[in-house]
Amino acid sequence: MKYPRLLEIKNLNMGFPGRGNSYTSVLKDLNISVRRGELLGIIGNSGSGKSMTALTVAGLLPREATITGGEIIFDGQDLLKMKPRDRRRLLGKEIGIVFQEPQTALDPLMRVGKNLDEILTSHGETDSYTRRNKILAMLKRVNFTNPEEIYDRFPHQLSGGQRQRILIAGAALLSPKLLICDEVTSALDTVTTVEVLDLLKSLCFELKITIIFISHDLSAVENFCDRVMVMKDGQIIDSDNTYDILHTPKNAFTALLLENAKLDPRTLDLVTADCDYSKSPVMTGRELSIGYDGKTIIPSLDMDIFPCEILGLIGSSGCGKTTLTKAVCGLLRYDGKISIKGRRPGTVFQDPVSCLNPSHTVLWHMKEALSASGKKKDMELIGRILEEVGLSSEHLGRYPNEMSGGQRQRVAIGMCLIADPELIVADEPFSSLDATSAAEILKLLAKINREHGTAILLISHNLHIIRALCKRVIVMDNGRIVEEGMTKDILALPKSDAAQRLINAERKLHS
């Protein structure tokens, strides 16, 4: 018998025990109904409970999480009443999940093929030849033109967009009935976002997969979802077809959420430092050649970053942006020459969760940054830096999981400022944040540039942000700089195919 609804969450309550006898409620009498074959979007601010809902359905909650009531009915079975072993069998085979940050979801010590092979092995496929053929066929299905080469690579040798397609391939290998996509496009450039959305939609139709699409990117939601639910404080407060939710909202909070999501960086009145291009660069790279395992990613590249400049770096997934920035930060070997004035560059990564130690407090992280910069313990300096990045002394005792994404990103920026660098490398620092938090971090970086005169190399797939913050931009494609110059000129009249593709994808996504 086929049940009319694939998934029904009824009056679900979940939370975490706090210090002492306290309890933090995360999901409160949550009710969600998902039809078979639909593409359901769930939107809401950071901390609203979207990702916790995904983890609860998938059975991947942290050990300390407590479900205090409710039901999760999947295909006629209450998941909460199933034996743990039986429920584990469902994960992957019946319920798939694709996470926001594929770098942390893939085992970095195993090649792509081995990562995917474990999925089939754990679900009873014993023939290695069959497993390999299934994996190669799926890699080709998710648009890899060189599946055998990808099969033998390690995750760190792939771009963010390529890793995301690996996760989608892994989730689709067993043709699950339900696929939960948690912020799968937030870290991707516009070209790759369009490709991933088209890929997911085609998999949905071909394999008859139902998809729950969690995102703060409303353009992606509008282009992908049939129906949308709005989440606030662990509850669904609004639900309707996609057009009505995003264009004629009847709920006041939904209207406010949409207004905040439409924040255009160009309206934030960002004031940045004046850059004098006649001065000596704060960073110079000459004849840079960068690669790994005998494979050259960047054959030869020259670049300069000037004092007080915010330089934009854009390009499609796999073009070499992150490889270049890793070399600049001293995280990859290279041939050629890199000269940087002052201390080593500060770094702000895309995902602050992966660069903060979950076992330690904010105070520990700030002390570590002080020690790494050769400075002695200075609580007054730590307090001053925290205040500058918009935090207070009460955050010193908090752990990363006790803060929002925006607060964690502020901690990462504070760790940079401790060393007082002349250059900060910011690699997609907004992509994991909702629009309101991203606007706050955007204003903070502009303030640091203006008040400290710190140069910033800003990698972003959001062309609105590049237009608002960067006077000059570099466009990369296939490991080379294919265009560089003043931002207003390049984004208005691009000469390179790479820049034109980004602009066309932006138009398609926001049309």
HELIX and SHEET records of a PDB file:
HELIX    1   1 LYS A   50  ALA A   58  1                                   9    
HELIX    2   2 LEU A   79  LYS A   81  5                                   3    
HELIX    3   3 PRO A   84  LYS A   93  1                                  10    
HELIX    4   4 PRO A  102  ALA A  105  1                                   4    
HELIX    5   5 VAL A  112  SER A  122  1                                  11    
HELIX    6   6 SER A  128  ARG A  141  1                                  14    
HELIX    7   7 PRO A  147  TYR A  151  1                                   5    
HELIX    8   8 PRO A  155  GLN A  157  5                                   3    
HELIX    9   9 GLY A  160  ALA A  172  1                                  13    
HELIX   10  10 THR A  190  LEU A  207  1                                  18    
HELIX   11  11 LEU A  218  PHE A  224  1                                   7    
HELIX   12  12 THR A  242  HIS A  247  1                                   6    
HELIX   13  13 ALA A  252  ALA A  261  1                                  10    
HELIX   14  14 PRO A  265  THR A  267  5                                   3    
HELIX   15  15 LYS A  321  VAL A  328  1                                   8    
HELIX   16  16 PRO A  352  CYS A  355  1                                   4    
HELIX   17  17 VAL A  362  ALA A  372  1                                  11    
HELIX   18  18 MET A  379  GLU A  388  1                                  10    
HELIX   19  19 SER A  393  HIS A  395  5                                   3    
HELIX   20  20 PRO A  400  GLU A  402  5                                   3    
HELIX   21  21 GLY A  405  ILE A  418  1                                  14    
HELIX   22  22 ALA A  435  HIS A  452  1                                  18    
HELIX   23  23 LEU A  463  LEU A  469  1                                   7    
HELIX   24  24 THR A  487  ALA A  492  1                                   6    
HELIX   25  25 ASP A  497  HIS A  510  1                                  14    
SHEET    1   A 4 TYR A  23  ARG A  35  0                                        
SHEET    2   A 4 ARG A   5  PRO A  17 -1                                        
SHEET    3   A 4 THR A  66  PHE A  74 -1                                        
SHEET    4   A 4 GLN A  77  ASP A  78 -1                                        
SHEET    1   B 6 ILE A  95  VAL A  98  0                                        
SHEET    2   B 6 LEU A 178  ASP A 182  1                                        
SHEET    3   B 6 THR A 210  ILE A 214  1                                        
SHEET    4   B 6 LEU A  39  ILE A  43  1                                        
SHEET    5   B 6 ARG A 227  LYS A 232  1                                        
SHEET    6   B 6 GLN A 235  ASN A 241 -1                                        
SHEET    1   C 3 LYS A 295  ILE A 305  0                                        
SHEET    2   C 3 MET A 283  TYR A 292 -1                                        
SHEET    3   C 3 ASP A 335  ILE A 340 -1                                        
SHEET    1   D 6 GLY A 346  VAL A 348  0                                        
SHEET    2   D 6 LEU A 423  ASP A 427  1                                        
SHEET    3   D 6 ALA A 455  ILE A 459  1                                        
SHEET    4   D 6 ILE A 310  ILE A 314  1                                        
SHEET    5   D 6 ARG A 472  ASP A 477  1                                        
SHEET    6   D 6 ARG A 480  MET A 486 -1                                        
END                                                                             
